[in-house]
Amino acid sequence: MKAHVYVTLKRTVLDAQGQTVADALRRMEYKNVTDVRQGKYFLLTIEDGIDPEEARVEIERIAREVLTNPVIEEFTFRTEA
């Protein structure tokens, strides 16, 4: 099983890098982009045969305790067989 974990800054946290990219896109006349948020991506490989619910709980714990700074970041994830 593969787990795709996406970590981004919380909306309440200024994303200077995302803002810089958004400004550059506007200057380059990409007028349809309204916002850019930068983040991190992790691909976790989970042992075959694990119960999907057990895997989900473990992935969420890893993301919350290891991959993110909960003060300024949030995460989402998806799994695939």
Secondary structure by P-SEA (a helix, b strand, c coil): cbbbbbbbcccccccaaaaaaaaaaaaaccccccccccbbbbbbbccccccaaaaaaaaaaaaaccccccccccccccccc
